Amino acid sequence: MELLIFQTDIKSKNKVKSIKPLLNNHSDIIKWSIDLEDIDNVLRIEATANLLEEEVIDLIKDHGFDIQSL
C-alpha cells in the first residue's frame, strides 16, 4: 500500500463533494481524506502500488483544482 500526500486548493465541503465520486470510484484508491482545517488543505490517499502521483495530480487538475505533491 502507498500513502500519497498532496497540497490542494480544495477549501470547502462542497468542493470535496465535487471530487468525491472521482476518488471513491478509482480502482487503485483504497481510502482518502482532505483536511480542510490544514492551511495546505492536505489530500491524503491510501492506494495500491499501481497508482502514481502524476495520475492523481492530472485527475484533480482536470477538475479545476490546484494540487502539488508534498
C-alpha positions as CSV (number, residue, x, y, z in Angstrom):
1,M,0.0,0.0,0.0
2,E,1.2,3.5,-0.8
3,L,0.5,6.8,1.0
4,L,0.3,9.8,-1.3
5,I,0.1,13.3,0.2
6,F,-0.7,16.5,-1.7
7,Q,-1.3,20.2,-1.1
8,T,-4.5,21.4,-2.7
9,D,-6.8,24.4,-3.0
10,I,-9.9,22.3,-2.1
11,K,-11.1,24.5,0.7
12,S,-14.8,23.7,1.3
13,K,-17.1,20.7,1.9
14,N,-18.8,21.5,-1.5
15,K,-15.5,21.2,-3.3
16,V,-14.8,17.9,-1.5
17,K,-18.2,16.6,-2.6
18,S,-17.4,17.5,-6.2
19,I,-14.4,15.2,-6.3
20,K,-15.8,12.5,-4.0
21,P,-17.2,10.3,-6.8
22,L,-13.9,10.7,-8.7
23,L,-11.8,9.4,-5.9
24,N,-14.3,6.9,-4.5
25,N,-14.7,5.2,-7.9
26,H,-11.0,4.9,-8.7
27,S,-10.0,1.3,-8.6
28,D,-6.5,2.0,-7.1
29,I,-7.6,4.3,-4.3
30,I,-8.3,2.5,-1.0
31,K,-9.0,5.4,1.3
32,W,-8.7,9.2,1.0
33,S,-9.3,12.3,3.0
34,I,-8.9,16.1,2.7
35,D,-8.0,18.1,5.8
36,L,-10.0,21.3,5.5
37,E,-8.5,22.6,8.8
38,D,-5.0,22.4,7.5
39,I,-3.6,25.6,5.8
40,D,-2.5,23.4,2.8
41,N,-5.8,21.6,2.5
42,V,-3.9,18.3,2.5
43,L,-5.2,15.4,0.4
44,R,-4.1,12.0,1.8
45,I,-4.6,8.9,-0.3
46,E,-4.0,5.3,0.6
47,A,-3.6,3.5,-2.6
48,T,-2.4,0.4,-4.3
49,A,1.2,0.4,-5.6
50,N,-0.2,0.9,-9.1
51,L,-1.3,4.5,-8.5
52,L,1.2,7.2,-9.5
53,E,1.3,10.7,-8.1
54,E,1.1,12.1,-11.6
55,E,-2.2,10.3,-12.1
56,V,-3.7,11.9,-9.0
57,I,-2.4,15.3,-10.0
58,D,-3.8,15.0,-13.5
59,L,-7.1,13.8,-12.2
60,I,-7.5,16.6,-9.7
61,K,-6.3,19.3,-12.1
62,D,-8.7,18.1,-14.8
63,H,-11.5,19.0,-12.3
64,G,-10.2,22.6,-12.0
65,F,-8.2,22.4,-8.7
66,D,-4.6,23.2,-8.0
67,I,-2.6,20.3,-6.5
68,Q,1.0,19.5,-5.8
69,S,2.9,16.7,-4.1
70,L,4.2,17.2,-0.6
